[in-house]
């Protein structure tokens, strides 16, 4: 007996998306800096993902920087009615794996408007604050996003790398449609945040859904046994577990490989039994 899984989630109460989407960090170079591959290959991969039914594309202005957003627009504009493009602002990248938060109101406004131009959009479906800037009061950062939303430049607001307490505080100030935190088979450190998202109907986009590749190589007996039973890879089992673990989890694994893209998307067809879910749940204890 397998567990029934709803393949869609309604983001912000009005945007239905396929829960298994595509992240674009894999389209740029190491440390999110520069190109990863020939531009035409990245464009082709994005188009293949959408042709396979992906309706949620997750990107950020500092991937490249700017390169991932440009690739999304080149590949997918004009966007189909069902396609939801999410991007992020609030971080300035200065080199491979080098960045700093930039959350002053004028910075956030400038970043959002630049993303609109690169993505060739009049309104961004989901705009996520990539990090809270510790030098700027959270109310000022969220207030700027609320202003952009009121102006029609943002449809929904999301938060990246937050605690449950920070989400609770944010919800007292603005509607929040999504959060994006690490969460996977081995990392349950955001369990409290996930519970709050379930309670409030907020999408949780787990980043590093495959543990930065660790779960594609993981040799834990339970994981390999389940993968063998389904004729699947360990990475596919890890993604299937996320989809069945919580109805608000919307993983967007990134890749630059057409083969890995196909493998990831096929994870939606893997249906784990309650016994298998119990085995996999035991791989890590929620904090």
C-alpha positions in Angstrom: 0.0 0.0 0.0 1.4 3.4 -1.0 0.6 6.8 0.3 -1.6 9.1 -1.8 0.3 12.3 -2.7 -1.1 15.6 -4.0 1.2 16.6 -6.8 0.1 20.3 -6.6 0.2 23.1 -4.1 -1.6 26.4 -4.3 1.0 29.1 -3.6 -0.3 32.1 -1.7 -3.8 30.8 -2.1 -4.1 31.5 -5.8 -1.2 30.1 -7.7 -1.4 26.3 -8.3 2.1 24.8 -9.0 3.5 21.3 -9.4 5.2 20.6 -6.1 8.4 19.3 -7.8 10.0 22.2 -9.5 13.4 23.3 -10.7 16.0 25.4 -9.0 18.5 27.4 -11.2 21.5 27.3 -9.0 22.8 24.4 -11.0 22.8 26.5 -14.2 25.7 28.7 -12.9 29.2 28.0 -11.9 30.7 26.8 -8.6 30.0 29.1 -5.7 27.1 30.6 -7.8 29.6 32.5 -9.8 29.8 32.7 -13.6 28.4 30.3 -16.2 28.4 26.5 -15.6 28.0 25.4 -19.2 27.3 26.7 -22.7 24.4 29.1 -22.6 22.4 27.1 -25.2 22.6 24.0 -23.0 21.2 25.8 -20.0 18.4 27.3 -22.1 17.6 23.8 -23.5 17.5 22.3 -20.0 15.0 25.0 -18.8 12.8 24.4 -21.8 12.9 20.6 -21.2 11.9 21.0 -17.6 8.8 23.0 -18.6 8.0 20.6 -21.4 8.1 17.8 -18.7 5.4 19.7 -16.7 7.5 21.8 -14.3 5.5 24.9 -13.3 7.7 26.4 -10.5 11.0 27.8 -11.5 13.1 29.1 -8.5 15.9 31.5 -9.2 17.8 34.5 -7.6 19.3 37.7 -8.7 22.7 36.8 -7.3 23.1 33.4 -9.1 25.8 34.3 -11.5 25.2 37.1 -10.5 22.2 38.0 -12.7 23.0 35.1 -15.1 20.3 32.7 -13.9 17.5 35.2 -14.3 18.8 36.1 -17.8 18.7 32.4 -18.7 15.2 32.0 -17.4 14.0 34.9 -19.5 15.9 33.8 -22.6 14.5 30.2 -22.4 11.0 30.7 -21.2 9.7 34.2 -22.0 6.9 34.8 -23.0 5.9 32.7 -20.0 3.0 30.3 -20.1 0.0 31.0 -18.0 0.7 28.2 -15.6 4.4 28.9 -15.1 5.3 30.5 -11.8 8.7 32.2 -11.6 10.2 32.8 -8.2 13.3 35.0 -7.6 15.1 36.4 -4.6 16.7 39.6 -3.6 18.5 41.1 -0.6 22.0 39.5 -1.1 24.9 40.9 -3.1 27.4 38.3 -4.4 31.0 39.6 -4.8 32.7 36.3 -5.8 32.4 32.5 -5.6 30.7 31.7 -2.3 31.2 35.3 -1.2 28.1 37.5 -0.4 26.7 40.0 2.0 23.1 40.9 3.0 21.8 44.2 1.6 18.4 44.9 3.0 18.1 48.7 3.1 14.8 49.8 1.5 16.5 51.5 -1.4 18.6 48.4 -2.1 15.7 46.0 -2.0 13.6 48.2 -4.3 16.5 48.5 -6.8 17.1 44.7 -6.7 13.4 43.9 -7.3 13.1 46.4 -10.2 16.3 45.0 -11.8 14.9 41.5 -11.5 11.7 42.6 -13.2 13.8 43.9 -16.1 16.0 40.8 -16.4 13.0 38.4 -16.2 11.0 40.6 -18.6 8.1 40.7 -16.2 5.7 43.4 -15.0 5.1 41.5 -11.8 7.1 38.8 -10.0 4.9 35.9 -8.8 7.0 35.1 -5.8 9.7 37.4 -4.5 11.7 36.0 -1.6 13.9 38.0 0.8 17.1 36.0 0.5 18.4 36.9 3.9 17.3 39.3 6.7 19.9 42.0 6.9 20.9 42.2 10.6 21.8 45.9 10.1 18.3 46.8 9.1 15.1 46.4 11.2 13.0 43.5 9.9 10.0 45.7 9.7 11.8 48.0 7.3 12.8 45.2 5.0 9.3 43.6 5.0 7.7 47.0 4.7 9.6 47.6 1.5 8.4 44.3 0.1 4.9 45.2 1.1 5.2 48.5 -0.7 6.4 46.7 -3.9 3.5 44.3 -3.5 1.0 47.2 -3.2 2.5 48.7 -6.4 1.9 45.5 -8.3 5.6 44.6 -8.7 5.3 41.6 -6.4 2.4 39.1 -6.2 3.6 37.2 -3.2 6.3 37.6 -0.6 8.6 34.7 0.6 11.4 34.4 3.1 14.7 32.5 2.8 16.6 31.0 5.8 14.4 32.0 8.7 13.4 30.5 12.1 9.9 29.8 13.1 10.0 32.8 15.4 11.1 35.0 12.5 8.3 33.7 10.4 5.8 34.3 13.2 7.0 37.9 13.5 6.9 38.4 9.8 3.3 37.1 9.5 2.2 39.9 11.9 3.5 42.4 9.4 2.9 41.0 5.9 1.3 37.9 4.2 4.0 35.3 3.6 3.5 32.7 0.9 6.6 30.7 1.2 9.8 30.0 3.1 13.0 28.4 1.9 15.2 26.6 4.4 17.4 23.5 4.3 15.4 20.3 4.8 16.0 16.8 3.6 16.1 13.2 4.8 19.2 13.9 6.9 18.6 17.5 7.9 15.3 18.0 9.9 16.6 21.1 11.7 13.7 23.2 10.4 11.0 20.9 11.7 9.5 23.6 13.9 9.3 25.9 10.9 7.8 23.2 8.7 5.1 22.6 11.3 4.2 26.4 11.3 4.0 26.3 7.5 1.7 23.4 7.6 -0.5 25.2 10.1 -0.6 28.4 8.1 -0.8 26.9 4.6 2.7 28.3 3.6 4.8 26.6 1.0 8.1 25.3 2.2 10.7 25.1 -0.6 13.5 22.9 0.9 16.9 23.9 -0.4 19.5 21.2 -0.6 16.7 18.7 -1.0 19.4 16.2 -1.9 21.8 17.3 0.8 24.2 19.0 -1.7 24.5 15.7 -3.5 25.0 13.6 -0.4 21.7 11.8 -0.8 22.5 10.7 -4.3 25.5 8.9 -2.8 24.0 7.9 0.5 24.6 4.3 1.4 22.4 4.0 4.5 20.9 0.5 4.5 17.3 1.8 4.7 17.7 4.2 1.8 19.5 1.8 -0.5 17.0 -1.0 0.4 14.0 1.2 -0.5 15.7 2.4 -3.7 16.4 -1.2 -4.8 12.8 -2.2 -4.1 11.6 0.6 -6.4 14.3 0.3 -9.0 15.1 3.9 -8.3 18.1 6.0 -7.3 18.7 7.1 -3.8 18.2 10.7 -4.9 14.7 9.8 -6.3 13.8 8.2 -3.0 14.9 11.3 -1.1 12.7 13.5 -3.3 9.8 11.1 -3.1 10.1 11.1 0.7 9.9 14.9 0.8 6.8 14.9 -1.4 5.1 12.4 1.0 6.5 13.8 4.2 4.5 17.0 4.1 1.9 18.4 1.7 3.5 21.9 1.9 7.0 20.8 0.9 7.8 21.9 -2.7 11.3 20.8 -3.6 13.1 22.6 -6.4 16.3 20.6 -7.0 18.8 22.3 -9.2 20.9 20.6 -11.9 22.7 21.5 -15.1 22.5 17.9 -16.4 19.6 16.7 -18.6 20.1 13.2 -17.2 19.8 14.4 -13.6 16.8 16.6 -14.5 14.9 13.6 -15.9 15.9 11.5 -12.9 14.7 14.2 -10.5 11.4 14.7 -12.2 10.7 11.0 -12.4 10.8 10.9 -8.5 7.2 12.2 -8.6 6.2 8.7 -9.9 7.7 6.9 -6.9 5.1 6.1 -4.3 6.5 5.0 -0.9 4.6 2.7 1.4 3.8 3.7 5.0 6.4 1.1 6.1 9.0 2.6 3.8 8.2 6.1 5.1 8.8 4.9 8.7 12.1 3.4 7.7 13.2 6.6 6.1 11.9 8.8 8.9 14.4 7.0 11.1 17.4 8.2 9.2 17.5 11.5 11.1 15.8 12.7 14.3 14.0 16.0 14.0 15.6 18.7 16.1 
